[in-house]
Amino acid sequence: MALLKLSKRAALGAGDSTSERLEAYGATEQDYPLFTSDLAFEDRYSDVIARPDFVLTESGPKLLEFNVSGAVGGVPKLACRQAGLQAAYGRRDSIRWNWSNPYDDRARAFSNVAIREGVDGRVLVIGSTRDLQHTDSAKCFDLEVEALQRQGMVADFSEPEDLESILDSVNGNSRAAFPLSLRMFTIPEWAELGIDLNIVRRWLKGGSLLLTSQTASFLANKKTLAWLSEGMPWMTRQDRATVAEFVPWSRYLADRQSTLPNGAIGALLPFCLKNQERLVLKQAIGMQGLQVTIGREVTELEWHGCVTASAIAGNSIVQEYVEPCSQQVWMSHGRYEDQLELLKMRPIISFFVFGDCVGSGWARFRPDHSYGIVSCQGFGAFEAPIASN
C-alpha cells in the first residue's frame, strides 16, 4: 500500500493536467484514450483497483510492477481456483482456508465508491466475450454481476454494442442509468479485436464513472517505478528507504547521466550496454510480459539493438535483474488427488488491492524451477491461489 501511494503521488505529480502528464510520460491520447474532463474523478480513483507483482528473493520481496484497471488479470481465475480447492479439500479438517473472494472484495469497493460519490448503487460491467479465450460464455462477467448484487447493488453486464440502446433509453445520460461502471477490458486487446471505443467515450461523456479511471494507467506505466527508484524531490527519507528495500534499481532509459547501482553518477546508456547480464529492458507501456527483454536470455547483438533503439525512442526502462529464491511446494495430482510431489519453483506473488483494502493473493510459476518471463498467456505458467496460513 505504501508503494502504491508513492506511485500515485508520482503519477499525479507529473503534471497539473492530463496533457502535462501525457507529455511527462511521453505518451499520447492514442495510448490512453479514455480520459474524462473530470480531473478530480480521474485522480481520486486512479488507485482503486491494483495488483502488484512481487518476486521473493534472499533479501526479501521485490516489486516488479503494478497492474491496474478493472480488467486486471486474475480475478476470475483466482475466484474459481479458490472454489475448486475449497470443494476438493474443504472436507479435510486438517486444511483451513483464510482468504477472501476477489469478486466480493471488488464489489465492496464499488459499494464504498457509491457511498462516497453519493450516487445510487447501480453498476454496469462493460466487457466482451470476444475478449475471452476458449469460450463465448459471459460467465466471468455474470460472476461479477452476482457479487455486486450480493452487496445490495443493482448490476448488469453489457457488450459494447449494447451501450447504444442503453444510452438511447436515457437520452445519452449514462449516469442516470448506471452511475458507476466497471471497465472489464484492456485497450490493446480491444484494439486487436477491432472493437470501436467511440461508444465507450459516449458512455463516459454521459456521466457514468468508469472505474478505474484512465489516470490509473500512469500507475502501471513502468516509468513511475523508475522515477521513484531514481528519487523525486518530494520523497522523504522513509519514502526512499521503502523504495530502496522493495523496488529493484530502475531507470527510464535515455542517453543521460544517472545514479548507477553502485551509487556513482555515470553515463546510463554505456552502463546498460556493458551490463547485459544484470539488466531487464521493459517498455513503459506493456502487459503480460510481452514487451520485456531479459538481458541474459538474448544475444549481445540483440541486446545492443533493443537498448539503443529504446534509448532513442524514450519508451522504456531498465531494471536490475532480481534472482528469485526457491520455494518448495507440495503439489497433489492424480485421479483422487492422492499423488504428492515436492516441486521447487520461483513464483511471482500478487495480492489484489480494492479500494484501501488488500485482498487475497495468487502465485504464477513455472513447475520446472526455471525463471524468466512468468505469465500464463504466451508463456504457459501455472497458477495457484494463496492462503495466508
Secondary structure, 3 states (H helix, E strand, C coil): CHHHHHHHHHHHCCCCCHHHHHHHHCCCCCCCCCCCCCHHHHHHCCCCEEEEEEEEECCEEEEEEEEECCCCCCHHHHHHHHHHHHHHHCCCCCCCCCCCCHHHHHHHHHHHHHHHHCCCCEEEEECCHHHCCCCCCCHHHHHHHHHHHHCCCEEEEECHHHHHHHHHHCCCCHHHHCCEEEECCCHHHHHHHCCCCHHHHHHHHCCCEEECCCCHHHHHCHHHHHHHHHCCCCCCHHHHHHHHHHCCCEEECCCCEEECCCCCEEEHHHHHHHCHHHEEEEECCCCCCCCEEEHHHCCHHHHHHHHHHHHHHCCEEEEECCCCCCEEEEEEECCCCCEEEEEEECCEEEEEEECCEEEEEEEEECCCCCCCCCCCCCCCCEEEEECCC
